[in-house]
Amino acid sequence: MGWASPGPGSKSTIPRLIKRNTLFFTVSQGVAGAIFQLVPTVATLIMMRMTGSLALVGFTSGILGMTRIFISYPAGKVADSRGRRPAILMGLFVVSAGSTLIFYSVVANIFWVFITGLILQGLGQGAIHQMRIAAADMYPVERKAEGVSYVMMGSALGSLGGPFIVAYATIYAGQT
């Protein structure tokens, strides 16, 4: 990667730019982790409210899971041809668009907008997972697991934020 290990048994020094990028990835995965936990939980409630069918609540998780699969290869191709940044930014943009559509669908009570928002949410999540690969690519071979673990730690810590967001939303919804 352009830097040499100081010697046998010692860890190589990680350049400042890689540390900064790892911090950005970790924070981004933290925010995304909260969304990744929040959307499947709340989406089932939205589906129940919009359709009145308990049988369809699992459909939301199916949409999210399937669309993540469909975007993995195209996002990887974009990352290989244009770099990791465009692929990750694309994922963040698509997740934001999906979140906006889901919000609008609830406010306007439009089922197909909700489904479209879920599809975009899943596509964006699949592309955002490219951050983990980007973290591995930045680190020297002997420290790749360390780089990925920082990003995964951000995702895990972020997922703890989901319940707090739901609790706040419940209080807010009760006031309106």
Beta strands, then each sheet from edge to edge (+ up, - down):
end
